[in-house]
Amino acid sequence: MSYVDTSIIVAALDYLDPRRELALEILEKKEEVYELITVDEDFGREKENIKREHRRENSC
């Protein structure tokens, strides 16, 4: 299991972030990721913390 910095996840979700493509590539290369998103904004409101575990199969 590996850990991904929250800033990479946020960059991957932000369509206006110039680092988005690179962040998506990093996330797609991970086999298993423990994903932690600390804050998600929806129309200016903060949602509660979201914690989830992702298991990805090797795409070879």
N, CA, C, O and CB atoms as a CASP TS submission, in Angstrom:
PFRMAT TS
TARGET T0000
AUTHOR 0000-0000-0000
METHOD Language model
MODEL 1
PARENT N/A
ATOM      1  N   MET     1       0.845  -1.164   0.000  1.00  0.00           N
ATOM      2  CA  MET     1       0.000   0.000   0.000  1.00  0.00           C
ATOM      3  C   MET     1       0.894   1.231   0.000  1.00  0.00           C
ATOM      4  O   MET     1       1.920   1.257   0.679  1.00  0.00           O
ATOM      5  CB  MET     1      -0.963  -0.004   1.213  1.00  0.00           C
ATOM      6  N   SER     2       0.514   2.231  -0.745  1.00  0.00           N
ATOM      7  CA  SER     2       1.288   3.461  -0.782  1.00  0.00           C
ATOM      8  C   SER     2       0.398   4.640  -0.414  1.00  0.00           C
ATOM      9  O   SER     2      -0.829   4.551  -0.451  1.00  0.00           O
ATOM     10  CB  SER     2       1.921   3.668  -2.171  1.00  0.00           C
ATOM     11  N   TYR     3       1.027   5.716  -0.070  1.00  0.00           N
ATOM     12  CA  TYR     3       0.295   6.915   0.316  1.00  0.00           C
ATOM     13  C   TYR     3       0.530   8.002  -0.716  1.00  0.00           C
ATOM     14  O   TYR     3       1.637   8.159  -1.231  1.00  0.00           O
ATOM     15  CB  TYR     3       0.717   7.394   1.720  1.00  0.00           C
ATOM     16  N   VAL     4      -0.518   8.749  -1.009  1.00  0.00           N
ATOM     17  CA  VAL     4      -0.434   9.826  -1.978  1.00  0.00           C
ATOM     18  C   VAL     4      -0.726  11.126  -1.250  1.00  0.00           C
ATOM     19  O   VAL     4      -1.697  11.223  -0.500  1.00  0.00           O
ATOM     20  CB  VAL     4      -1.420   9.607  -3.168  1.00  0.00           C
ATOM     21  N   ASP     5       0.112  12.118  -1.471  1.00  0.00           N
ATOM     22  CA  ASP     5      -0.086  13.415  -0.846  1.00  0.00           C
ATOM     23  C   ASP     5      -1.409  14.022  -1.300  1.00  0.00           C
ATOM     24  O   ASP     5      -1.791  13.902  -2.464  1.00  0.00           O
ATOM     25  CB  ASP     5       1.081  14.358  -1.176  1.00  0.00           C
ATOM     26  N   THR     6      -2.098  14.670  -0.377  1.00  0.00           N
ATOM     27  CA  THR     6      -3.400  15.266  -0.669  1.00  0.00           C
ATOM     28  C   THR     6      -3.319  16.276  -1.811  1.00  0.00           C
ATOM     29  O   THR     6      -4.271  16.400  -2.583  1.00  0.00           O
ATOM     30  CB  THR     6      -3.958  15.938   0.576  1.00  0.00           C
ATOM     31  N   SER     7      -2.218  16.993  -1.935  1.00  0.00           N
ATOM     32  CA  SER     7      -2.096  17.998  -2.995  1.00  0.00           C
ATOM     33  C   SER     7      -2.154  17.367  -4.386  1.00  0.00           C
ATOM     34  O   SER     7      -2.623  18.001  -5.331  1.00  0.00           O
ATOM     35  CB  SER     7      -0.791  18.776  -2.833  1.00  0.00           C
ATOM     36  N   ILE     8      -1.685  16.132  -4.521  1.00  0.00           N
ATOM     37  CA  ILE     8      -1.760  15.432  -5.809  1.00  0.00           C
ATOM     38  C   ILE     8      -3.209  15.092  -6.133  1.00  0.00           C
ATOM     39  O   ILE     8      -3.646  15.227  -7.275  1.00  0.00           O
ATOM     40  CB  ILE     8      -0.896  14.145  -5.791  1.00  0.00           C
ATOM     41  N   ILE     9      -3.944  14.653  -5.126  1.00  0.00           N
ATOM     42  CA  ILE     9      -5.353  14.320  -5.328  1.00  0.00           C
ATOM     43  C   ILE     9      -6.145  15.569  -5.696  1.00  0.00           C
ATOM     44  O   ILE     9      -6.967  15.538  -6.611  1.00  0.00           O
ATOM     45  CB  ILE     9      -5.944  13.665  -4.064  1.00  0.00           C
ATOM     46  N   VAL    10      -5.897  16.668  -4.983  1.00  0.00           N
ATOM     47  CA  VAL    10      -6.598  17.923  -5.256  1.00  0.00           C
ATOM     48  C   VAL    10      -6.274  18.414  -6.664  1.00  0.00           C
ATOM     49  O   VAL    10      -7.171  18.855  -7.382  1.00  0.00           O
ATOM     50  CB  VAL    10      -6.220  18.997  -4.213  1.00  0.00           C
ATOM     51  N   ALA    11      -5.015  18.345  -7.065  1.00  0.00           N
ATOM     52  CA  ALA    11      -4.628  18.775  -8.416  1.00  0.00           C
ATOM     53  C   ALA    11      -5.318  17.925  -9.477  1.00  0.00           C
ATOM     54  O   ALA    11      -5.714  18.444 -10.520  1.00  0.00           O
ATOM     55  CB  ALA    11      -3.101  18.695  -8.590  1.00  0.00           C
ATOM     56  N   ALA    12      -5.467  16.636  -9.225  1.00  0.00           N
ATOM     57  CA  ALA    12      -6.124  15.747 -10.188  1.00  0.00           C
ATOM     58  C   ALA    12      -7.611  16.064 -10.324  1.00  0.00           C
ATOM     59  O   ALA    12      -8.192  15.847 -11.388  1.00  0.00           O
ATOM     60  CB  ALA    12      -5.943  14.290  -9.769  1.00  0.00           C
ATOM     61  N   LEU    13      -8.225  16.567  -9.276  1.00  0.00           N
ATOM     62  CA  LEU    13      -9.656  16.878  -9.300  1.00  0.00           C
ATOM     63  C   LEU    13      -9.963  18.260  -9.869  1.00  0.00           C
ATOM     64  O   LEU    13     -11.092  18.524 -10.281  1.00  0.00           O
ATOM     65  CB  LEU    13     -10.220  16.778  -7.908  1.00  0.00           C
ATOM     66  N   ASP    14      -8.973  19.138  -9.894  1.00  0.00           N
ATOM     67  CA  ASP    14      -9.177  20.522 -10.321  1.00  0.00           C
ATOM     68  C   ASP    14      -8.901  20.666 -11.816  1.00  0.00           C
ATOM     69  O   ASP    14      -7.754  20.584 -12.256  1.00  0.00           O
ATOM     70  CB  ASP    14      -8.272  21.477  -9.517  1.00  0.00           C
ATOM     71  N   TYR    15      -9.956  20.879 -12.583  1.00  0.00           N
ATOM     72  CA  TYR    15      -9.819  20.985 -14.035  1.00  0.00           C
ATOM     73  C   TYR    15      -9.006  22.211 -14.462  1.00  0.00           C
ATOM     74  O   TYR    15      -8.483  22.237 -15.576  1.00  0.00           O
ATOM     75  CB  TYR    15     -11.191  21.034 -14.677  1.00  0.00           C
ATOM     76  N   LEU    16      -8.892  23.212 -13.612  1.00  0.00           N
ATOM     77  CA  LEU    16      -8.148  24.420 -13.954  1.00  0.00           C
ATOM     78  C   LEU    16      -6.688  24.370 -13.514  1.00  0.00           C
ATOM     79  O   LEU    16      -5.911  25.262 -13.853  1.00  0.00           O
ATOM     80  CB  LEU    16      -8.813  25.614 -13.337  1.00  0.00           C
ATOM     81  N   ASP    17      -6.316  23.357 -12.778  1.00  0.00           N
ATOM     82  CA  ASP    17      -4.946  23.237 -12.278  1.00  0.00           C
ATOM     83  C   ASP    17      -4.037  22.754 -13.402  1.00  0.00           C
ATOM     84  O   ASP    17      -4.304  21.711 -13.998  1.00  0.00           O
ATOM     85  CB  ASP    17      -4.879  22.269 -11.065  1.00  0.00           C
ATOM     86  N   PRO    18      -2.964  23.492 -13.705  1.00  0.00           N
ATOM     87  CA  PRO    18      -2.065  23.073 -14.786  1.00  0.00           C
ATOM     88  C   PRO    18      -1.319  21.768 -14.483  1.00  0.00           C
ATOM     89  O   PRO    18      -0.768  21.150 -15.393  1.00  0.00           O
ATOM     90  CB  PRO    18      -1.062  24.169 -15.062  1.00  0.00           C
ATOM     91  N   ARG    19      -1.297  21.350 -13.224  1.00  0.00           N
ATOM     92  CA  ARG    19      -0.627  20.100 -12.840  1.00  0.00           C
ATOM     93  C   ARG    19      -1.559  18.898 -12.926  1.00  0.00           C
ATOM     94  O   ARG    19      -1.161  17.788 -12.575  1.00  0.00           O
ATOM     95  CB  ARG    19      -0.074  20.215 -11.427  1.00  0.00           C
ATOM     96  N   ARG    20      -2.782  19.097 -13.383  1.00  0.00           N
ATOM     97  CA  ARG    20      -3.802  18.041 -13.375  1.00  0.00           C
ATOM     98  C   ARG    20      -3.372  16.787 -14.136  1.00  0.00           C
ATOM     99  O   ARG    20      -3.503  15.677 -13.619  1.00  0.00           O
ATOM    100  CB  ARG    20      -5.089  18.570 -13.970  1.00  0.00           C
ATOM    101  N   GLU    21      -2.864  16.950 -15.345  1.00  0.00           N
ATOM    102  CA  GLU    21      -2.469  15.788 -16.156  1.00  0.00           C
ATOM    103  C   GLU    21      -1.375  14.976 -15.470  1.00  0.00           C
ATOM    104  O   GLU    21      -1.431  13.746 -15.452  1.00  0.00           O
ATOM    105  CB  GLU    21      -1.987  16.243 -17.541  1.00  0.00           C
ATOM    106  N   LEU    22      -0.390  15.653 -14.911  1.00  0.00           N
ATOM    107  CA  LEU    22       0.686  14.967 -14.207  1.00  0.00           C
ATOM    108  C   LEU    22       0.145  14.245 -12.971  1.00  0.00           C
ATOM    109  O   LEU    22       0.536  13.113 -12.689  1.00  0.00           O
ATOM    110  CB  LEU    22       1.788  15.965 -13.805  1.00  0.00           C
ATOM    111  N   ALA    23      -0.750  14.900 -12.242  1.00  0.00           N
ATOM    112  CA  ALA    23      -1.338  14.283 -11.049  1.00  0.00           C
ATOM    113  C   ALA    23      -2.139  13.038 -11.420  1.00  0.00           C
ATOM    114  O   ALA    23      -2.073  12.029 -10.717  1.00  0.00           O
ATOM    115  CB  ALA    23      -2.237  15.290 -10.309  1.00  0.00           C
ATOM    116  N   LEU    24      -2.890  13.098 -12.509  1.00  0.00           N
ATOM    117  CA  LEU    24      -3.658  11.932 -12.955  1.00  0.00           C
ATOM    118  C   LEU    24      -2.735  10.781 -13.337  1.00  0.00           C
ATOM    119  O   LEU    24      -3.030   9.624 -13.036  1.00  0.00           O
ATOM    120  CB  LEU    24      -4.552  12.303 -14.143  1.00  0.00           C
ATOM    121  N   GLU    25      -1.628  11.089 -13.994  1.00  0.00           N
ATOM    122  CA  GLU    25      -0.659  10.050 -14.361  1.00  0.00           C
ATOM    123  C   GLU    25      -0.091   9.375 -13.118  1.00  0.00           C
ATOM    124  O   GLU    25       0.061   8.154 -13.085  1.00  0.00           O
ATOM    125  CB  GLU    25       0.482  10.648 -15.204  1.00  0.00           C
ATOM    126  N   ILE    26       0.220  10.164 -12.102  1.00  0.00           N
ATOM    127  CA  ILE    26       0.757   9.608 -10.856  1.00  0.00           C
ATOM    128  C   ILE    26      -0.260   8.680 -10.212  1.00  0.00           C
ATOM    129  O   ILE    26       0.088   7.583  -9.776  1.00  0.00           O
ATOM    130  CB  ILE    26       1.147  10.734  -9.876  1.00  0.00           C
ATOM    131  N   LEU    27      -1.513   9.111 -10.150  1.00  0.00           N
ATOM    132  CA  LEU    27      -2.549   8.295  -9.515  1.00  0.00           C
ATOM    133  C   LEU    27      -2.835   7.022 -10.300  1.00  0.00           C
ATOM    134  O   LEU    27      -3.113   5.979  -9.706  1.00  0.00           O
ATOM    135  CB  LEU    27      -3.827   9.100  -9.362  1.00  0.00           C
ATOM    136  N   GLU    28      -2.771   7.094 -11.621  1.00  0.00           N
ATOM    137  CA  GLU    28      -3.045   5.916 -12.444  1.00  0.00           C
ATOM    138  C   GLU    28      -1.945   4.865 -12.338  1.00  0.00           C
ATOM    139  O   GLU    28      -2.206   3.686 -12.578  1.00  0.00           O
ATOM    140  CB  GLU    28      -3.219   6.326 -13.890  1.00  0.00           C
ATOM    141  N   LYS    29      -0.727   5.259 -11.987  1.00  0.00           N
ATOM    142  CA  LYS    29       0.380   4.316 -11.870  1.00  0.00           C
ATOM    143  C   LYS    29       0.363   3.555 -10.553  1.00  0.00           C
ATOM    144  O   LYS    29       1.030   2.528 -10.430  1.00  0.00           O
ATOM    145  CB  LYS    29       1.691   5.042 -12.015  1.00  0.00           C
ATOM    146  N   LYS    30      -0.378   4.034  -9.574  1.00  0.00           N
ATOM    147  CA  LYS    30      -0.419   3.394  -8.260  1.00  0.00           C
ATOM    148  C   LYS    30      -1.290   2.146  -8.326  1.00  0.00           C
ATOM    149  O   LYS    30      -2.356   2.164  -8.941  1.00  0.00           O
ATOM    150  CB  LYS    30      -0.951   4.373  -7.184  1.00  0.00           C
ATOM    151  N   GLU    31      -0.842   1.063  -7.697  1.00  0.00           N
ATOM    152  CA  GLU    31      -1.638  -0.164  -7.658  1.00  0.00           C
ATOM    153  C   GLU    31      -2.662  -0.106  -6.532  1.00  0.00           C
ATOM    154  O   GLU    31      -3.845  -0.365  -6.754  1.00  0.00           O
ATOM    155  CB  GLU    31      -0.730  -1.391  -7.484  1.00  0.00           C
ATOM    156  N   GLU    32      -2.219   0.228  -5.338  1.00  0.00           N
ATOM    157  CA  GLU    32      -3.117   0.390  -4.203  1.00  0.00           C
ATOM    158  C   GLU    32      -2.826   1.745  -3.587  1.00  0.00           C
ATOM    159  O   GLU    32      -1.672   2.079  -3.321  1.00  0.00           O
ATOM    160  CB  GLU    32      -2.945  -0.766  -3.155  1.00  0.00           C
ATOM    161  N   VAL    33      -3.856   2.514  -3.365  1.00  0.00           N
ATOM    162  CA  VAL    33      -3.677   3.845  -2.809  1.00  0.00           C
ATOM    163  C   VAL    33      -4.616   4.020  -1.636  1.00  0.00           C
ATOM    164  O   VAL    33      -5.808   3.729  -1.729  1.00  0.00           O
ATOM    165  CB  VAL    33      -3.921   4.932  -3.874  1.00  0.00           C
ATOM    166  N   TYR    34      -4.069   4.496  -0.534  1.00  0.00           N
ATOM    167  CA  TYR    34      -4.900   4.896   0.589  1.00  0.00           C
ATOM    168  C   TYR    34      -5.114   6.383   0.392  1.00  0.00           C
ATOM    169  O   TYR    34      -4.181   7.174   0.527  1.00  0.00           O
ATOM    170  CB  TYR    34      -4.235   4.554   2.004  1.00  0.00           C
ATOM    171  N   GLU    35      -6.334   6.762   0.075  1.00  0.00           N
ATOM    172  CA  GLU    35      -6.629   8.113  -0.363  1.00  0.00           C
ATOM    173  C   GLU    35      -7.286   8.896   0.759  1.00  0.00           C
ATOM    174  O   GLU    35      -8.253   8.428   1.359  1.00  0.00           O
ATOM    175  CB  GLU    35      -7.524   8.096  -1.601  1.00  0.00           C
ATOM    176  N   LEU    36      -6.776  10.073   1.046  1.00  0.00           N
ATOM    177  CA  LEU    36      -7.354  10.930   2.065  1.00  0.00           C
ATOM    178  C   LEU    36      -7.583  12.304   1.476  1.00  0.00           C
ATOM    179  O   LEU    36      -6.637  12.987   1.085  1.00  0.00           O
ATOM    180  CB  LEU    36      -6.449  11.007   3.310  1.00  0.00           C
ATOM    181  N   ILE    37      -8.834  12.705   1.415  1.00  0.00           N
ATOM    182  CA  ILE    37      -9.180  14.047   0.963  1.00  0.00           C
ATOM    183  C   ILE    37      -9.668  14.788   2.194  1.00  0.00           C
ATOM    184  O   ILE    37     -10.687  14.417   2.776  1.00  0.00           O
ATOM    185  CB  ILE    37     -10.271  14.032  -0.192  1.00  0.00           C
ATOM    186  N   THR    38      -8.960  15.820   2.595  1.00  0.00           N
ATOM    187  CA  THR    38      -9.303  16.474   3.850  1.00  0.00           C
ATOM    188  C   THR    38     -10.435  17.479   3.712  1.00  0.00           C
ATOM    189  O   THR    38     -11.249  17.604   4.627  1.00  0.00           O
ATOM    190  CB  THR    38      -8.099  17.159   4.408  1.00  0.00           C
ATOM    191  N   VAL    39     -10.513  18.193   2.607  1.00  0.00           N
ATOM    192  CA  VAL    39     -11.579  19.171   2.427  1.00  0.00           C
ATOM    193  C   VAL    39     -12.042  19.116   0.985  1.00  0.00           C
ATOM    194  O   VAL    39     -11.229  19.107   0.060  1.00  0.00           O
ATOM    195  CB  VAL    39     -11.105  20.603   2.806  1.00  0.00           C
ATOM    196  N   ASP    40     -13.343  19.080   0.798  1.00  0.00           N
ATOM    197  CA  ASP    40     -13.915  19.124  -0.536  1.00  0.00           C
ATOM    198  C   ASP    40     -14.900  20.286  -0.557  1.00  0.00           C
ATOM    199  O   ASP    40     -15.780  20.356   0.301  1.00  0.00           O
ATOM    200  CB  ASP    40     -14.609  17.762  -0.921  1.00  0.00           C
ATOM    201  N   GLU    41     -14.775  21.187  -1.505  1.00  0.00           N
ATOM    202  CA  GLU    41     -15.668  22.335  -1.559  1.00  0.00           C
ATOM    203  C   GLU    41     -16.761  22.086  -2.586  1.00  0.00           C
ATOM    204  O   GLU    41     -16.503  21.603  -3.689  1.00  0.00           O
ATOM    205  CB  GLU    41     -14.890  23.623  -1.896  1.00  0.00           C
ATOM    206  N   ASP    42     -17.981  22.423  -2.205  1.00  0.00           N
ATOM    207  CA  ASP    42     -19.124  22.295  -3.097  1.00  0.00           C
ATOM    208  C   ASP    42     -19.889  23.605  -3.020  1.00  0.00           C
ATOM    209  O   ASP    42     -20.582  23.854  -2.034  1.00  0.00           O
ATOM    210  CB  ASP    42     -20.035  21.065  -2.717  1.00  0.00           C
ATOM    211  N   PHE    43     -19.777  24.446  -4.038  1.00  0.00           N
ATOM    212  CA  PHE    43     -20.412  25.753  -4.068  1.00  0.00           C
ATOM    213  C   PHE    43     -20.035  26.584  -2.841  1.00  0.00           C
ATOM    214  O   PHE    43     -20.882  27.237  -2.231  1.00  0.00           O
ATOM    215  CB  PHE    43     -21.924  25.598  -4.153  1.00  0.00           C
ATOM    216  N   GLY    44     -18.745  26.546  -2.495  1.00  0.00           N
ATOM    217  CA  GLY    44     -18.239  27.381  -1.419  1.00  0.00           C
ATOM    218  C   GLY    44     -18.414  26.812  -0.025  1.00  0.00           C
ATOM    219  O   GLY    44     -17.948  27.422   0.938  1.00  0.00           O
ATOM    220  N   ARG    45     -19.060  25.676   0.123  1.00  0.00           N
ATOM    221  CA  ARG    45     -19.248  25.055   1.442  1.00  0.00           C
ATOM    222  C   ARG    45     -18.269  23.925   1.625  1.00  0.00           C
ATOM    223  O   ARG    45     -17.968  23.192   0.683  1.00  0.00           O
ATOM    224  CB  ARG    45     -20.686  24.540   1.613  1.00  0.00           C
ATOM    225  N   GLU    46     -17.769  23.782   2.842  1.00  0.00           N
ATOM    226  CA  GLU    46     -16.859  22.681   3.137  1.00  0.00           C
ATOM    227  C   GLU    46     -17.674  21.462   3.542  1.00  0.00           C
ATOM    228  O   GLU    46     -18.633  21.570   4.305  1.00  0.00           O
ATOM    229  CB  GLU    46     -15.852  23.069   4.255  1.00  0.00           C
ATOM    230  N   LYS    47     -17.289  20.320   3.032  1.00  0.00           N
ATOM    231  CA  LYS    47     -17.931  19.062   3.412  1.00  0.00           C
ATOM    232  C   LYS    47     -17.105  18.386   4.483  1.00  0.00           C
ATOM    233  O   LYS    47     -15.978  18.800   4.757  1.00  0.00           O
ATOM    234  CB  LYS    47     -18.106  18.129   2.190  1.00  0.00           C
ATOM    235  N   GLU    48     -17.651  17.360   5.085  1.00  0.00           N
ATOM    236  CA  GLU    48     -16.905  16.613   6.096  1.00  0.00           C
ATOM    237  C   GLU    48     -15.760  15.847   5.457  1.00  0.00           C
ATOM    238  O   GLU    48     -15.742  15.633   4.245  1.00  0.00           O
ATOM    239  CB  GLU    48     -17.831  15.650   6.849  1.00  0.00           C
ATOM    240  N   ASN    49     -14.822  15.442   6.267  1.00  0.00           N
ATOM    241  CA  ASN    49     -13.656  14.703   5.768  1.00  0.00           C
ATOM    242  C   ASN    49     -14.095  13.398   5.122  1.00  0.00           C
ATOM    243  O   ASN    49     -15.032  12.743   5.577  1.00  0.00           O
ATOM    244  CB  ASN    49     -12.655  14.424   6.909  1.00  0.00           C
ATOM    245  N   ILE    50     -13.400  13.039   4.060  1.00  0.00           N
ATOM    246  CA  ILE    50     -13.692  11.801   3.344  1.00  0.00           C
ATOM    247  C   ILE    50     -12.438  10.943   3.379  1.00  0.00           C
ATOM    248  O   ILE    50     -11.350  11.389   3.015  1.00  0.00           O
ATOM    249  CB  ILE    50     -14.153  12.079   1.868  1.00  0.00           C
ATOM    250  N   LYS    51     -12.610   9.719   3.819  1.00  0.00           N
ATOM    251  CA  LYS    51     -11.473   8.806   3.857  1.00  0.00           C
ATOM    252  C   LYS    51     -11.912   7.516   3.178  1.00  0.00           C
ATOM    253  O   LYS    51     -12.943   6.946   3.536  1.00  0.00           O
ATOM    254  CB  LYS    51     -10.980   8.544   5.334  1.00  0.00           C
ATOM    255  N   ARG    52     -11.156   7.063   2.223  1.00  0.00           N
ATOM    256  CA  ARG    52     -11.513   5.815   1.553  1.00  0.00           C
ATOM    257  C   ARG    52     -10.269   5.083   1.068  1.00  0.00           C
ATOM    258  O   ARG    52      -9.214   5.675   0.839  1.00  0.00           O
ATOM    259  CB  ARG    52     -12.455   6.088   0.378  1.00  0.00           C
ATOM    260  N   GLU    53     -10.429   3.825   0.927  1.00  0.00           N
ATOM    261  CA  GLU    53      -9.316   3.010   0.439  1.00  0.00           C
ATOM    262  C   GLU    53      -9.625   2.576  -0.983  1.00  0.00           C
ATOM    263  O   GLU    53     -10.724   2.109  -1.284  1.00  0.00           O
ATOM    264  CB  GLU    53      -9.068   1.772   1.360  1.00  0.00           C
ATOM    265  N   HIS    54      -8.644   2.737  -1.844  1.00  0.00           N
ATOM    266  CA  HIS    54      -8.791   2.349  -3.249  1.00  0.00           C
ATOM    267  C   HIS    54      -7.878   1.165  -3.521  1.00  0.00           C
ATOM    268  O   HIS    54      -6.721   1.145  -3.099  1.00  0.00           O
ATOM    269  CB  HIS    54      -8.461   3.540  -4.209  1.00  0.00           C
ATOM    270  N   ARG    55      -8.391   0.218  -4.202  1.00  0.00           N
ATOM    271  CA  ARG    55      -7.533  -0.870  -4.676  1.00  0.00           C
ATOM    272  C   ARG    55      -7.620  -0.886  -6.191  1.00  0.00           C
ATOM    273  O   ARG    55      -8.697  -1.014  -6.774  1.00  0.00           O
ATOM    274  CB  ARG    55      -7.955  -2.261  -4.062  1.00  0.00           C
ATOM    275  N   ARG    56      -6.489  -0.757  -6.794  1.00  0.00           N
ATOM    276  CA  ARG    56      -6.439  -0.746  -8.253  1.00  0.00           C
ATOM    277  C   ARG    56      -5.665  -1.952  -8.741  1.00  0.00           C
ATOM    278  O   ARG    56      -4.648  -2.337  -8.162  1.00  0.00           O
ATOM    279  CB  ARG    56      -5.801   0.557  -8.778  1.00  0.00           C
ATOM    280  N   GLU    57      -6.153  -2.533  -9.798  1.00  0.00           N
ATOM    281  CA  GLU    57      -5.453  -3.675 -10.382  1.00  0.00           C
ATOM    282  C   GLU    57      -4.332  -3.184 -11.289  1.00  0.00           C
ATOM    283  O   GLU    57      -4.411  -2.115 -11.895  1.00  0.00           O
ATOM    284  CB  GLU    57      -6.431  -4.578 -11.170  1.00  0.00           C
ATOM    285  N   ASN    58      -3.320  -3.978 -11.356  1.00  0.00           N
ATOM    286  CA  ASN    58      -2.201  -3.647 -12.233  1.00  0.00           C
ATOM    287  C   ASN    58      -2.680  -3.725 -13.677  1.00  0.00           C
ATOM    288  O   ASN    58      -3.278  -4.722 -14.082  1.00  0.00           O
ATOM    289  CB  ASN    58      -0.988  -4.603 -11.992  1.00  0.00           C
ATOM    290  N   SER    59      -2.421  -2.689 -14.445  1.00  0.00           N
ATOM    291  CA  SER    59      -2.943  -2.621 -15.818  1.00  0.00           C
ATOM    292  C   SER    59      -1.980  -3.181 -16.861  1.00  0.00           C
ATOM    293  O   SER    59      -2.078  -2.832 -18.038  1.00  0.00           O
ATOM    294  CB  SER    59      -3.270  -1.193 -16.166  1.00  0.00           C
ATOM    295  N   CYS    60      -1.070  -4.027 -16.455  1.00  0.00           N
ATOM    296  CA  CYS    60      -0.121  -4.626 -17.416  1.00  0.00           C
ATOM    297  C   CYS    60      -0.777  -5.692 -18.245  1.00  0.00           C
ATOM    298  O   CYS    60      -0.129  -6.297 -19.099  1.00  0.00           O
ATOM    299  CB  CYS    60       1.082  -5.216 -16.695  1.00  0.00           C
TER
END
